[in-house]
């Protein structure tokens, strides 16, 4: 079987005196079900950079080498963002240098060894969940080049996850069932297929994922709609609503307003303008 090649890929954008660079490499094979991606980021701008991020069904870890971030009005350096049901406002002072890890919620549960409900709808200091290991990891990463940083993350994450044991098989099956269907399986049917009570399913999800399954399903539907709505060959919003499991177009529009504060049309107009 051929060896899996994991190349370091760099992307750079420049405009109006500002630049941003992203460096990516696929996680090591043993981490594929735990880490969807990680990357190094660097940027510089004459003015503070403000964005609206998420939400999604991944736990975000940011390892900051310089400068603080303001997340929904609170200052952070290195931090962890649990699952949110609405977009989060972020700001850096015009410069940023660090790395981001996007974790599957069950992997985050094992990595941090905390009830994930304590991180839901919250952004907390990395030191609050990893203790002294957080500072040591950031200090070591800051001293390395990009390729060596990815090697260190592979080693650190694999070691800590291995020490934490395995996932709850029932929760993993239910989460993957929701993900495979973009959130279109009713919670009652999911519990029935698993042979659990609805209360047990909700409790286990809040403990190990962070949100109840109904909220996770809603995030998955939103992510799917956002993906389809961002395509150049986008079909009508009514067709997207039907494909994503919304009752109708009004249901989709209301969901976008709740999650982003904007209608789908306004959301994608703003996204296009920000990327220009």
Secondary structure as UniProt FT lines:
FT   STRAND          9..15
FT   TURN            16..17
FT   STRAND          18..24
FT   HELIX           29..31
FT   TURN            32..34
FT   STRAND          35..44
FT   STRAND          49..53
FT   STRAND          58..66
FT   STRAND          69..71
FT   TURN            72..73
FT   STRAND          74..76
FT   STRAND          79..81
FT   STRAND          88..92
FT   STRAND          95..104
FT   HELIX           105..112
FT   HELIX           116..118
FT   TURN            119..121
FT   STRAND          123..125
FT   HELIX           126..130
FT   HELIX           132..142
FT   HELIX           146..163
FT   HELIX           169..180
FT   TURN            181..183
FT   HELIX           187..194
FT   HELIX           198..208
FT   HELIX           213..229
FT   TURN            232..233
FT   HELIX           237..244
FT   HELIX           249..260
FT   HELIX           264..275
//
